[in-house]
Amino acid sequence: MDKKKIMICDDDEGIIDVLEMILDEVGHTVISVNDSLKVQAAIDKEQPDLLILDLWMPRLSGQEVLKHLRKHSTHHQLKVIVISASRDGEQVASNAGANQFIAKPFDLNNILDSVNALLN
């Protein structure tokens, strides 16, 4: 498998830690951003292959981040997995333009399967 660059944007450090650990273990480069206001600049700088994005974050929701990416960005083709504990998260994620939705709490194998499917 090629080494890919994956960005995680979540305000929960515990989730970032777990995702970093499993994605790093399978050989990806992981960049994490815990402030949704900084994610656009980080994407511009790092050019990730995939973004894992939490829906519910303070200040700027994942939904707003994603809508902005899809409309106004050179990265409108970026693959995005949205994660959320929200019951209607799947609908919100789909409407905003996510490639995939995974409900929290998530199964780590589901995350890896989704990442591999989107990157390959």
SVG drawing of the C-alpha trace seen along z (x, -y; Angstrom):
<svg xmlns="http://www.w3.org/2000/svg" viewBox="-31 -30 35 34">
<polyline fill="none" stroke="black" stroke-width="0.4" points="0.0,0.0 1.2,-3.5 1.9,-5.8 -0.8,-8.4 -1.3,-11.6 -4.4,-11.7 -5.6,-14.7 -7.8,-14.4 -9.9,-17.3 -11.6,-16.7 -11.8,-18.7 -11.6,-15.5 -7.9,-14.7 -8.7,-11.1 -10.2,-10.4 -7.3,-12.0 -4.9,-9.9 -6.6,-6.6 -7.0,-7.5 -3.3,-8.6 -2.2,-5.4 -4.1,-3.0 -3.4,-5.0 0.2,-5.4 0.5,-1.7 -0.7,-0.8 1.9,-3.2 0.1,-6.5 1.3,-9.9 -1.1,-11.6 -1.6,-15.3 -4.1,-16.3 -5.9,-19.6 -8.0,-20.1 -9.4,-23.5 -11.8,-23.6 -11.0,-27.2 -7.4,-26.1 -8.2,-23.1 -8.5,-25.0 -5.0,-26.5 -3.7,-23.1 -5.2,-21.5 -3.7,-24.1 -0.3,-23.6 -0.2,-19.8 -2.3,-18.7 -3.7,-15.6 -5.0,-12.6 -7.9,-12.2 -9.6,-14.2 -11.4,-12.6 -13.7,-15.3 -15.8,-15.5 -19.2,-17.1 -19.7,-18.6 -17.0,-21.1 -17.0,-24.4 -16.8,-27.6 -17.0,-26.1 -18.9,-22.8 -17.5,-20.0 -20.5,-20.6 -19.5,-24.2 -15.9,-23.2 -16.9,-20.6 -19.4,-22.8 -16.6,-25.4 -14.2,-22.8 -16.6,-21.6 -17.5,-25.0 -14.5,-27.4 -11.4,-25.3 -8.8,-23.9 -9.4,-20.8 -13.0,-20.3 -12.1,-16.7 -10.5,-15.8 -11.8,-12.5 -13.6,-13.2 -14.9,-10.8 -17.2,-12.4 -17.4,-11.0 -20.1,-11.9 -22.2,-10.8 -25.1,-12.7 -28.2,-10.6 -28.8,-12.6 -25.1,-12.9 -25.2,-10.7 -27.8,-12.9 -25.9,-16.1 -22.6,-14.6 -24.1,-13.5 -25.8,-16.9 -22.5,-18.6 -20.6,-16.4 -18.9,-13.7 -17.6,-10.7 -18.4,-8.5 -20.0,-8.7 -19.0,-6.7 -21.0,-6.9 -19.2,-7.3 -18.4,-5.3 -16.7,-3.7 -15.1,-0.3 -11.5,-0.8 -11.7,1.8 -14.5,-0.2 -12.3,-3.3 -9.4,-1.4 -11.7,0.3 -13.2,-3.1 -9.8,-4.8 -8.4,-2.0 -11.5,-2.0 -11.3,-5.8 -7.6,-5.9 -7.3,-3.0"/>
</svg>
